[in-house]
């Protein structure tokens, strides 16, 4: 799946009314777990990107300092 893709799912229940509430509760549970996992993945990616940006900024700062010391 692409990094920016979205997953779409449809759950259908064709049973008796008595069982419909059980099905809907299970559906809500599955969908909330999926949302939690997606948010956790996004947070992890954001953390990695932030770390990489900080490292890059530090390297640039060190290079600028070296260049100014050479002059």
N, C-alpha and C positions, 0 to 999 in steps of 0.2 A: 504494500500500500504506500502511496505517496506520503511524504512527510506532512503535507498540508491537507490531505484528504479527510473526508468525514465518513464515518460509518453510519449507514442507515439500516435499521432493522424494522420489521413488522412482525408482530406476533398475532396470530388469529386463534380464537377459541370458538368452536362450534359445538358447544355442549349445553347442558341443562343450566338453568339460572342458579340453582343451588351451588354449582361448582364454579360459576363465573367469578365470584368474589375470591376464591382460592387462587384462581388463575391470575386475576388482576394483581393480587398481592405478590405473587411470584414474579410477575412481569415487572412490577415496580422495583423489587429487589434486584433483579437482573440488570435493569436499566441504571439503577443507582450505582451498582458495582462497576458497571462499564464507565459511567461518568467519573467515578472516583479514580479508576485506573488511568483514564485519559488525562485527568488533572495532575496525577502523580507524574505521568510521563512528561507533561508540559513543564512542570516544576523542575524536573531533573534536567531537561534540555535548557531551561532558563539558567539554572545554576552553572551548567557547563559553559554556556555562552558567556556568562558573567565572569567566570574564572579565566577564560581565554582572553577576554577583553582586558582584565586587570593585568594579566601576564604581559600582554602586548604593550599596554601603556607603560608598564615598568621597564620593559626592554627599550622602548623609545626614550624614556626618561634617562636611562643609563647611557644610551648612545649620545643623547644631547649633552650630557654631563662630560662624557669622554671628549666629544668634539670641542666643547668650550675649554677644557683643560689643555688641549693640544694647541690652542691659539695663544 
